[in-house]
C-alpha cells in the first residue's frame, strides 16, 4: 500500500490525459505502458537502463498479449509523437532551458518508447500461455468494463445541530458496482455502512457517556479518471440510527467528493487510496442534523 499513497501525491499533478493511438490494441498497450512509466516515476526515475529493466515483467504481461502488428503501430506512433514534440528529449530539454516541466509529455513518451523497445527485444520470453488478444483491452487500465470497487477507512466528523457544534469520529466500508467508459471514467452505485462514536454534551456542557450511531448510505458515484489519479463526485440517500433505538431510522441526503490514485494491478485487483469530504443532512424533528465528514479510505477495484 505504500506505493498507493505515493501515487496519491503524484497523481494530483496529472491534470490532463495524454493522446493515444486510435487502433484499439495499440491504444490499450500504450495506456498500460504509460501507467507503468508514470508509477515508476512517482518514486523517482533514475538511470534509464535500470528503470526500464525493472518494468520488464509488467511490460511483458501486457505486450505479450498484443500481436506484433499492433506493437509496430504503437512504435511508429510513438516515433511520430516524439518528433512532433521536439524530440529527442535530451535535445528538447537543453533547448527549453533545462526545465523538466517543459518536456513532461515528451519525457513520458520517450520512456514509454524505451520500455516498449525492451519488451519487444524480450518477446521470446513470453510464456506460451500468453497469446495475443483481439483486441487487447489492457492489463493496467479499466475501460469498457463492469467493475466492483470496495474498501473503507476512518473519518473525522464535524456535527452541527441547532446551537450545538461538536466533533466525532468513526469509519465506514463500501461496496459499489459500476461501468467504466472509453477513457476509464465510470458510474457506480452501491452501499456504504458506517459507524460513529461521540461523547455528547449535556445542558451544562459536560460530556456524557459514549454514544454510538450508524449510517447507511446508498450513493451514486461518478469517477473521472486520469492516468493514475481520479476524482469522484457522489450523491445519495442516507439513513441514520443510534443505539437508543436501532429501529428508528432518520432519513437524509449525502453529497461527497474525493480525490485519489490507483496503483498498478496486484493479482486481480487495483489497490488505491483516496481522501474524501462529504456533507450530510439528516432530517429530524426539532432541528436537522448536519455533518461534515473528512477521511482517508483504502480502495480496491476489481474488473469483472
Secondary structure, 3 states (H helix, E strand, C coil): CHHHHHHHHHHCCCCCCCCCCCCHHHHHHHHHHHHHHHHHHHCCCCCHHHHHHHCHHHHHHHHCCCCHHHHHHHHHHHHHHHHHCCCCHHHHHHHCCCCHHHHHHHHHHHHHHHHHHHHHHCHHHCCCCCCCCCCCCCCCCCCCCEEEEEEEEEEEEEEEECCEEEEEEEEEEEEEEEEECCCCCEEEEEEEEEEEEECCECCCCCECCCEEEEEEEEEEEEEEECCCEEEEEEEEEEEEEECCEEEEEEEEEEEEEEEEEEEEEECCEEEEEEEEEEEEEECCCCCCEEEEEEEEEEEEEEEC
